[in-house]
């Protein structure tokens, strides 16, 4: 079964988000842990979570993915920003335990002139400090497009973070198709080669989820600009290959394509489900 969904708001609760994803043909979804450009967090509602859990079981939904806010920078050189990022990470992980544990996806951070080695060191230090052995959640490091001083622009940088983690088996990687394409990994013409390189450097056992996004910018642009499927430089055919690849087809996949309404995601989900081979 194709595990496919999109990014949804949980302003009205997880239960309502679950009903929304079912209404457009999906069976999982992604949501922000708090305001993506800020720090405000929605209050936990036990009643909502119980309704969500029951509805998920009834409709065979795959556990959703929680996305950290974009403002989270675990390797900032600004002490205040760094301390706030550490606090958000700690609080988010504790919150997810109330949800019974989920995938928690984050952008590793930007070293802002400190150098990638220092950035990697700070990120690993923060993750080791905040993640507890008893936690049920799995933290996913998202591969980045390579803009500015972002860490995670290469398989090597993500591998270096994982090597420094005390509980590395409780971590994973989220591969964003737009990001890796922009970063110079040719998933259009050499998907097999990209996956072989991933396995050699990081290890396919760490690949836990995919973000399916076309790219408004050309190959190796190092710019993060998402496009609707088939409307960018990646095109539709590579996505059909991705969702049916034996290494990838069982992984949960989340659309982050730019649409003004759920109907856009509904069309993409339907398109992918028709192209998927059980």
C-alpha positions as CSV (number, residue, x, y, z in Angstrom):
1,X,0.0,0.0,0.0
2,X,1.3,3.5,-0.9
3,X,1.7,5.5,2.3
4,X,0.9,9.0,0.9
5,X,-0.3,12.3,2.4
6,X,0.4,16.0,2.5
7,X,1.1,18.7,5.0
8,X,-1.9,19.8,7.0
9,X,-2.7,22.3,9.7
10,X,-3.7,20.9,13.1
11,X,-5.2,24.2,14.3
12,X,-8.5,22.3,14.7
13,X,-6.8,19.2,16.1
14,X,-5.3,15.9,14.9
15,X,-8.7,14.3,14.6
16,X,-9.9,16.9,12.1
17,X,-6.6,16.7,10.2
18,X,-7.0,12.9,10.0
19,X,-10.5,13.3,8.5
20,X,-9.2,15.8,6.0
21,X,-6.5,13.4,4.7
22,X,-9.0,10.6,4.4
23,X,-11.4,12.9,2.5
24,X,-8.7,13.5,-0.2
25,X,-7.6,9.9,-0.5
26,X,-4.5,9.9,1.7
27,X,-3.6,7.7,4.6
28,X,-1.0,9.7,6.5
29,X,-0.1,13.4,6.9
30,X,2.5,15.8,8.2
31,X,2.0,18.7,10.6
32,X,4.1,21.4,12.3
33,X,4.9,21.0,16.0
34,X,4.3,24.7,16.4
35,X,4.2,27.9,14.4
36,X,6.7,27.2,11.6
37,X,8.1,30.7,11.6
38,X,7.8,31.2,15.4
39,X,7.5,29.4,18.6
40,X,3.9,29.3,19.7
41,X,2.6,25.7,20.3
42,X,-1.0,24.4,20.2
43,X,-2.1,23.1,23.6
44,X,-2.3,19.3,23.9
45,X,-5.8,18.0,23.9
46,X,-6.2,14.4,25.3
47,X,-9.8,14.1,24.0
48,X,-8.7,15.1,20.5
49,X,-5.8,12.6,20.6
50,X,-8.1,9.8,21.7
51,X,-10.6,10.5,18.9
52,X,-7.6,10.8,16.4
53,X,-6.3,7.4,17.6
54,X,-9.6,5.6,17.2
55,X,-10.2,7.2,13.8
56,X,-6.7,6.2,12.6
57,X,-7.3,2.6,13.5
58,X,-10.7,2.5,11.8
59,X,-9.2,4.0,8.6
60,X,-5.8,2.2,8.6
61,X,-3.9,5.5,8.8
62,X,-0.1,5.4,9.1
63,X,1.3,7.4,12.0
64,X,1.8,11.1,11.0
65,X,5.1,12.9,10.8
66,X,5.7,15.9,13.0
67,X,7.8,18.7,11.5
68,X,9.9,21.0,13.6
69,X,9.6,24.8,13.0
70,X,11.9,26.4,10.4
71,X,13.2,28.7,13.2
72,X,14.9,25.8,14.9
73,X,18.6,26.2,14.4
74,X,20.6,23.8,16.6
75,X,24.0,25.2,15.4
76,X,23.3,28.9,15.5
77,X,26.3,31.1,16.6
78,X,23.8,33.3,18.5
79,X,23.6,32.0,22.0
80,X,20.0,33.1,22.5
81,X,18.9,31.5,19.3
82,X,20.8,28.3,20.1
83,X,19.3,28.1,23.6
84,X,15.8,28.6,22.3
85,X,16.3,25.9,19.7
86,X,17.5,23.5,22.3
87,X,14.5,24.3,24.5
88,X,12.1,23.8,21.5
89,X,13.6,20.5,20.7
90,X,13.4,19.3,24.2
91,X,9.8,20.4,24.6
92,X,8.7,19.0,21.2
93,X,10.2,15.5,22.0
94,X,8.4,15.5,25.4
95,X,5.1,16.5,23.7
96,X,5.4,13.7,21.2
97,X,5.6,11.1,24.0
98,X,2.0,12.2,24.8
99,X,1.2,11.2,21.3
100,X,2.8,7.8,21.8
101,X,5.8,8.7,19.7
102,X,6.0,9.8,16.0
103,X,8.6,10.6,13.4
104,X,10.0,14.1,14.2
105,X,11.5,15.7,11.1
106,X,13.9,18.7,11.4
107,X,16.2,20.8,9.2
108,X,19.6,20.2,10.8
109,X,20.5,23.9,11.0
110,X,22.7,26.6,9.5
111,X,26.3,27.2,10.8
112,X,26.2,30.9,9.8
113,X,29.9,31.3,9.2
114,X,31.2,28.9,11.9
115,X,32.0,26.2,9.3
116,X,30.2,22.9,8.6
117,X,32.4,20.9,11.0
118,X,31.5,23.2,13.9
119,X,27.8,23.1,12.8
120,X,27.8,19.3,12.7
121,X,29.4,19.2,16.2
122,X,26.8,21.5,17.7
123,X,23.9,19.7,16.1
124,X,25.0,16.3,17.3
125,X,25.6,17.7,20.8
126,X,22.1,19.1,21.0
127,X,20.5,15.9,19.8
128,X,22.5,13.8,22.2
129,X,21.4,16.1,25.0
130,X,17.7,16.2,24.2
131,X,16.9,12.7,23.1
132,X,16.3,10.2,25.8
133,X,16.6,6.4,25.5
134,X,13.1,5.9,26.7
135,X,11.6,8.0,24.0
136,X,9.4,6.3,21.4
137,X,9.8,8.9,18.6
138,X,12.4,8.7,15.8
139,X,14.1,11.9,14.8
140,X,14.6,12.4,11.1
141,X,17.3,14.7,9.7
142,X,16.1,16.2,6.4
143,X,18.5,16.5,3.5
144,X,18.8,20.1,2.4
145,X,19.1,21.9,-1.0
146,X,22.4,23.6,-0.1
147,X,21.5,27.3,0.2
148,X,23.6,29.6,2.4
149,X,25.3,27.8,5.3
150,X,22.7,25.0,5.7
151,X,24.0,21.8,7.1
152,X,22.7,18.6,5.5
153,X,23.4,19.6,1.9
154,X,25.2,16.4,1.3
155,X,25.0,12.8,2.3
156,X,28.4,13.2,3.9
157,X,27.2,15.9,6.3
158,X,24.2,13.9,7.4
159,X,26.4,10.8,7.9
160,X,28.8,12.8,10.0
161,X,26.0,13.9,12.3
162,X,24.7,10.3,12.6
163,X,28.2,9.1,13.5
164,X,28.3,11.4,16.5
165,X,24.9,10.3,17.9
166,X,24.9,8.0,21.0
167,X,21.6,6.5,20.0
168,X,22.0,6.6,16.2
169,X,19.7,3.6,15.7
170,X,16.8,5.8,16.9
171,X,17.4,8.4,14.2
172,X,16.8,8.5,10.5
173,X,16.8,10.6,7.3
174,X,14.0,12.2,5.3
175,X,14.8,12.6,1.6
176,X,13.2,15.6,0.0
177,X,13.2,15.2,-3.8
178,X,13.4,18.9,-4.5
179,X,16.2,19.4,-2.0
180,X,18.4,16.5,-3.2
181,X,17.8,17.5,-6.9
182,X,18.8,21.1,-6.2
183,X,21.9,19.8,-4.2
184,X,23.2,17.9,-7.2
185,X,21.9,14.3,-6.8
186,X,20.5,13.3,-10.1
187,X,17.2,11.5,-9.2
188,X,15.9,12.2,-12.7
189,X,18.5,10.3,-14.7
190,X,20.2,8.2,-12.1
191,X,17.9,7.3,-9.2
192,X,19.6,4.0,-8.8
193,X,23.0,5.6,-8.5
194,X,21.8,8.1,-6.0
195,X,20.4,5.4,-3.8
196,X,23.6,3.4,-4.1
197,X,25.6,6.5,-3.0
198,X,23.2,7.0,-0.1
199,X,23.6,3.4,1.0
200,X,27.4,3.7,0.8
201,X,27.7,6.9,2.7
202,X,24.7,6.9,5.1
203,X,23.1,3.5,4.9
204,X,19.7,2.8,3.5
205,X,18.6,1.5,7.0
206,X,18.4,5.2,8.0
207,X,16.1,6.3,5.2
208,X,12.7,6.5,6.8
209,X,10.5,9.0,4.9
210,X,10.3,11.0,1.7
211,X,9.1,14.5,0.9
212,X,7.7,14.5,-2.7
213,X,8.2,17.9,-4.3
214,X,9.0,19.0,-7.8
215,X,11.6,21.8,-8.2
216,X,11.0,25.3,-9.6
217,X,14.8,25.6,-10.0
218,X,17.1,23.6,-12.2
219,X,19.4,20.7,-11.2
220,X,22.3,21.7,-8.9
221,X,20.8,25.2,-8.3
222,X,21.2,24.9,-4.5
223,X,17.9,26.6,-4.1
224,X,14.8,25.3,-2.2
225,X,11.8,26.2,-4.4
226,X,9.1,23.6,-4.4
227,X,6.8,23.1,-7.4
228,X,3.7,21.0,-8.0
229,X,4.4,17.5,-9.3
230,X,5.1,17.6,-13.0
231,X,5.4,21.4,-13.1
232,X,9.1,21.7,-12.4
233,X,12.5,20.5,-13.5
234,X,12.0,17.0,-12.1
235,X,8.9,16.2,-14.0
236,X,6.3,13.4,-13.4
237,X,8.1,10.3,-14.6
238,X,10.8,10.3,-11.9
239,X,8.1,10.4,-9.2
240,X,6.5,7.2,-10.7
241,X,9.8,5.5,-10.5
242,X,10.4,6.7,-6.9
243,X,7.1,5.5,-5.5
244,X,7.6,2.1,-7.2
245,X,11.3,1.6,-6.4
246,X,11.7,-1.5,-4.2
247,X,13.9,0.4,-1.7
248,X,11.4,3.3,-1.4
249,X,7.9,2.0,-2.1
250,X,7.1,1.0,1.5
251,X,8.3,4.3,3.0
252,X,5.8,7.1,4.1
253,X,5.7,9.9,1.5
254,X,4.5,13.5,2.1
255,X,3.6,16.1,-0.4
256,X,4.8,19.7,0.3
257,X,3.8,21.0,-3.0
258,X,2.4,24.6,-3.3
259,X,-1.4,24.4,-3.5
260,X,-4.0,26.9,-2.3
261,X,-6.5,24.2,-1.4
262,X,-6.8,20.5,-0.6
263,X,-8.0,19.8,-4.1
264,X,-4.5,20.2,-5.5
265,X,-3.2,17.6,-3.1
266,X,-6.2,15.4,-3.9
267,X,-5.3,15.4,-7.6
268,X,-1.6,14.5,-6.8
269,X,-2.5,11.8,-4.4
270,X,-4.9,10.2,-6.9
271,X,-2.2,10.5,-9.7
272,X,0.4,8.7,-7.5
273,X,-2.0,6.0,-6.3
274,X,-3.0,5.1,-9.9
275,X,0.7,4.9,-10.8
276,X,1.6,2.7,-7.8
277,X,2.2,-1.0,-8.2
278,X,1.3,-3.2,-5.2
